[in-house]
Amino acid sequence: MQKFKFIFCLCLILPASMTVAAAAEPPFFNATYKLYSRGLEIALMKRSLHSQGMNGYTYISVTDTVGIVALFHKDHIVEQSQWKIINNQIYPQSYSYLRSGGKKPRKINIDFDWDKKIINNVVNERQRQMPLQEGILDKLLYQYALMRDLDNNMSDVTYEVTDGGKMKKYHFIKMDEELIQTPLGP
């Protein structure tokens, strides 16, 4: 399971090698990842980043269990983050997470009301409000922020992330770079 977590985390930051200019719009992409554990393919993840116009963007992640794992756990996870970039600052607009098909379905909807400075969370029909301040990100958007910050040579970053009605701090330190071999080359 540790190997699965490592591979999953690696997939989250792989698009960081894409060029993101500090004041330009993010590069749009579609990526597909196969997740393996002990040599067996266990999940397929598809991610995309695209424009919504007027400085608005959508980042989508869809993950499905596959292979023998899918016989026992038919998980289907869809995450979506919509945000804007204004004066090079990221402003989340909405986030949704839906896990279905497995033993524990979960539904999360988060709206960021910048006029009222309130985060509206709905987790499995339970509602909660939290104060909203600049710099807060959602669970998918911080991954984009990490890609952007790594590309801008930032080596020590902290993000405040709203997660199911709670605030969490995620701290990353760039330790070193390492060239790895893949079936497609280094």
Summary of the structure (lengths in Angstrom):
residues: 186
radius of gyration: 17.1
end to end distance: 25.8
largest distance: 50.4
contacts: 479
relative contact order: 0.12
helix: 18%
strand: 52%
